[in-house]
Amino acid sequence: MRKIPLLAVLTLAASALAAPAAQAADHPFQNPRLPVERRVEDLLGRLTLQEKLSLLHQSQPAIPRLGIAYHKNGTEALHGVAWSNHLNDNWNQKFASGTVFPQAVGLASTWDPELIKKVGSAVGDEVRGYNAVDPILWGLQVWSPVVDLLRDPRAGRNEEGYSEDPHLTGAISTAYGKGLQGDDPSYLKTAPVLKHYLAYNNEVDRSLTSSNLTPKLKHEYYEPAFRAAISADAATGVMASYNLVNGRPNHVNPDLDAEVRSWTGKRLYNVSDAWGPHALTDLERYYDNKPEAFAAVLKAGLDSYTIDNSDGGPMTQHLTAALDRGLITEADVDEAVRGALTIRTRLGHFDPDGGPYKKITKDVINSPAHQRLNRETAGKAAVLLRNSGVLPLAGPRSAAVVGPLAGKLYRDWYSGQLPYQVTPLDGIKERVSDVTTGQGLERIALKHLDSGKYLTATGTGPDDNAALLDTAPTAASQWDLTDWTGGVSTLRNAGNGRLLGGDWRSLDTDDADPDGWYVSQQFALERQPDGSHLIRYAGYEAVESWFALPDPYVSVAADGTLGLAPKAQASRFGKEIVVDGVAAAAAQAARAEVAVVVVGSHPFVAGREFHDRDDLQLGAGQRRLIEAVRKANPRTVVVLETGYPVIVDAPTLLWTTHAGAETGHAVADVLFGDVNPAGRLTQTWPGTDALPSILDYDLARTGMTYLYGRTKPLYAFGHGLSYTSFGYQGLTVRGETVSVKVTNTGRVRGDEVVQLYTHQRDSRFQQPVKQLRGFQRVTLNPGESRTVTFTLKKSDLAVWDHTRGRWAVENATHDVLLGSASDRIRLSTTLRVSGETIPVRDLTRTTRAMDFDGYSGVQFADETKAGGEVVAGTAGGWISFTDASYGSRLTAGVSSVSGGAVEVRAGSPTGALLTTLQVPATGGIYQWGTAGATLKAGKGDLYLVFKGDLRIRDFALAR
């Protein structure tokens, strides 16, 4: 971290607070009666070049001569005000203690945009409340919501997103964004920024991996959720993601300007992710120097650099050099600055009274009204996955509430500190007089088999290293083992209550809980064939990246000290169970009328930003706990608290995210029937770990998500049970209206989430198995019926025609499907749509290689660093063009370092050879040339088969 000089900090803080005094000058940009555009242009014309450049940074210094105060982008507000970076404390995170709502994936599980708009409004109010307390720390531009789709359930940041479906994600993000912004037609309560653009759903090597996107999936799947919120004016910009798309880093993705800005007529303010511009040179090596990289960021459509903490000096230096070299112009700077000034004007920064939202005070923070909304939201988000008939609980006189999450709530990386906690244990105790509890953990001792001594804690300071001391287990050498998910565990010392952690050289016990960026309190006990165990350190990346020591294990040096070493040097330990917490929990369950087992994940362990999960398994210890309690008491309810899918087997299973301070009340409300569960899953829960590579983004090929999946999942997209039942009658389609009558056929009031899907039967292109087109959450009393209507426009059924590079509605029959989940379709009918018949491909015209119909063994790459996409192949890779008409003269735009060839074959990659295109060496991948060949004209399926390393930009087969 860059150290900020104290004098600079004090000067900046003083000028920021003093700046409004200069507003006595009645400049047009300070006049709220003028249009925003005029105010922006007036202020832009008054700024010097250096002042303009300073406004391109996340940390924007005050301009006292114009009465402009300091402003900082980037308050995190994903499901409540989370944290911001503190200017006066070396830019460290300062966490809020306001209302912590359910994690984002839980918010979406409500399938209730109206409710989520209320949540967004409450969060926006609290951002304003914090801003009123400290306007330097708590900026009003918020980095939320996360719109990137939950394509793979193993992705580390799963908890931050909404859904695997673009329609649902678009609806929820629009609702949350509108709530954050407020309802004023001109002013913004806060300025939400959508994260992370684009196709960023893996953490492994996230700044180096490229998401291969076909044009069809890019337009039909990956972009629409962003487009929905931007086109609805529910966000003020997007944040570029760390990854590459088709070979080009997203921080210089030209779509940020050309595509994203086309979705709205309003001025957007796009921002970089933290350190992202530096990655272009320091990690990705995409540019040779900073001025070139920083200029490219600006030209691509980003308006703000989130780099170098609060120090805008390096950015200004690099952009000044870029100006001097002619890489950018002052007009380019002005265009980006307009984004910053527009948003700040709409936030009220330049109004004499601060605008209409300035009146919001700190009194809104964690207000009783927000606590009530939090409880309601957490209850509506809970998903009843299975029910053996145990739920709802009917006034039990005794209960055993056990498990590692029974009496504890945890925040996640993008939440604030919980101002209070209502745990599941607390919630149940409010309703049941006789409650017993326990964590259900094994307390173990770890005996070094060579020395006979036990792993022992020596204190709670950072230099109190664990050692091999005890020859018989004492409290200091006993550890409560929690198996979280994916085989990763934490070890809490029975003597001092602290967690065993690794400082990348030794072991210590100085942390109360896993937290922070580097989570070092993670271990995996790996049982060996002889019954001994190796202890693998599973902490986040630090060892790998700092010491080049992959998969480090606990080892014992010659002098007896503990450290980390490669697996070949790992020491063997015996695992001794001192106290069997699983057996104790089962005994409690056997004596109780009902048992509630609360299990799940830790938000900082075994999956989080920077770390994907290896599998979907719940920890072995938690699985044993569930099995033992179920065996002891058949009236067992399992409450699963995670931010992602987990494979769990239980007859009665309630899922909730880490749902904030009111989690316990919400869980109890559902368990006891005060809330009839109606939460629905927003992503598929696979029943197996045998999933495609997390780096393969071609859903149509891998079968990921409900849209393309053809195997039966553990739980389907849209799944969720109720305490009542619903009947569906009278599905009709008239014009653009789809209607169905829904009746509560049960005995209690409840909500049903009515889901509309379609499937296109006939198409020139591969179509999803089914696709969500609409949904409504409706509340019905017993016996009550309601007609639910949806609007289904012809344009909603358009597909991306990559053969012509545009949207098209095909002449086709569609199945119209109504149900309560993607796998529980209750009624269906057909809809005949009059549209186009896609013509035979005309390859006599210039065709982009990326507009293929099929491919294998190729990558998608950048044509130039500024724009364009091409196909990069190696020997044996191919692209195909089906149902095509072609001539006899082949010309192709190609590039290759060493040269190669392309075989043109008919019908298949091994079909009849029509011709061979010889590709000369062009001198580099960005140096393009033309190659030609002749063949016999014809019609049919054409395959271009690569022979050697080369790239194809485009080609034509003229007559």
Summary of the structure (lengths in Angstrom):
residues: 959
radius of gyration: 29.6
end to end distance: 62.6
largest distance: 88.0
contacts: 3545
relative contact order: 0.09
helix: 26%
strand: 30%
